[in-house]
Amino acid sequence: MVPLRESIVTLVLALVLHAMAYGSILALAAQGEVLAERAGVVDLGVEGLMALGAVLAVIVADATHSPWAGCLAAAAIGAAGAAAFGCATVILGASQTLCGVALTLLGLGASGVLGHSVAGRPVTATLPQWTLPGLSSGSPIGPVSSQGPMVWIAFLILPLILHVFLFRTAPGLALRAVGEAPASADASGLPVIRIRMLAVSAGGALAGLAGAAMTLSVLPVWSEGMIAGRGWIAVALVILCGYRPVLAALSSLFFGFVMSLGFFGQAQGWPVAPPLMNMSPYVVTILCMIVPSILFPKLRRLWAAPAALGAPYRREER
């Protein structure tokens, strides 16, 4: 009985560790998308920005022997790509859907070209482990307390900062006003275009950072296609969490658990076909989008999207 109990505890701890690691990737990208969509812009280029951030983080980290330089480069390329998307959609008024898909395809293609020289090579400059103070390795949750820095940033630091920013500060109120009623915000003197551009760029930086978290911490190697739809899941999580950063982090942890369960099932030899295991995160995403709206229709009103989401703003049409 004791060995069985110990094996179950070990399995659960391993699942939690992997769920936090894989969930942190989704949490960073989803919270960045929350910023953009709260400002009224749908950035469907998250997948491509994550791929660019992932490969550039590896290249820069190996060249400088500094994982933090790799993270900075990933955030920079994510912000630059999102800013280009913003110029086309926010300033020029192009379709956000088409430009977002184009950005994803461009990012995936460019990452494959850039990463050709480092593909399959283990990353040497990886991020260190951060341990929560006051928790020893011998405590019941000791193993969970030691994680990569992106885990703590994604689940503890960033949700708190974004929640306070969006709901407790004047700049956050301005950002939400731009997403709800840009014409009224403009009439009150708020720079609608500038706020949207900053929100989109910040969201892109977090998407790039999510890619860096994957290659410098979770899976320290670059291979083409390794993002594997996580950017699309992050976009779906924004809707699922009602455009709230704290709920985005919690939802990401749940989906990290689903992903980890699939990997563990294959490793443990569960009698389920590997393709079905690999499908599980995407099937769960679809179910989580459909089931709550059917069982809890009032949530659609409480967690409605910003009124001006996806709509370009032109002052002359005010």
Secondary structure, 3 states (H helix, E strand, C coil): CHHHHHHHHHHHHHHHHHHHHHHHHHHHHHHHHHHHHHCCCCCCCHHHHHHHHHHHHHHHHHHHCCHHHHHHHHHHHHHHHHHHHHHHHHHCCCCHHHHHHHHHHHHHHHHHHHHHHCECCECCCCCCCEECCCCCCCCCCCHHHEECHHHHHHHHHHHHHHHHHHHHCHHHHHHHHHHHCHHHHHHCCCCHHHHHHHHHHHHHHHHHHHHHHHHHHHCCEECCCCCCCHHHHHHHHHHHCCCCHHHHHHHHHHHHHHHHHHHHHHHCCCCCCHHHHHHHHHHHHHHHHHHHHHHCCHHHHHCCCCCCCCCCCCHHHC
